[in-house]
Amino acid sequence: MEPKISKKGPCVMEMQPGKYFWSSCGHSAIQPFCDGVHNKL
């Protein structure tokens, strides 16, 4: 699977405390975080 670049540059967000998983494949619908779509590709 080829990685997909979601955005070139910084991504500034206000976040609540918790666990977040970074999307390294770039195919997630909730960029920059992982939604598990890589398991379906």
ABEGO torsion letter per residue (X at the ends): XBBBBABBEBBBBBBBBEBBBBBAAGABAAOABBAGAAAAX
